[in-house]
Amino acid sequence: MKIKELREQTVEELTARARELKMEALNLRLQQQSGQLENPARLRLIRREVARIETILSERANKVQGAAA
């Protein structure tokens, strides 16, 4: 998902998406350990998308704290 699309989502949507991606990453890691993983590049893409989501969430949190201070 593109960063622009992520920025348009609400905090709840981003949190839910991050949770889904983390579960998918867990399943892919288990497949990798058992030797059944067909697309190892998918792990990298998931990690990057989770990082993008967490960055957006922290930016929003910092923005709220900055406005309150």
Helices and strands as residue ranges (DSSP letters): H 3-7, H 11-34, H 41-68
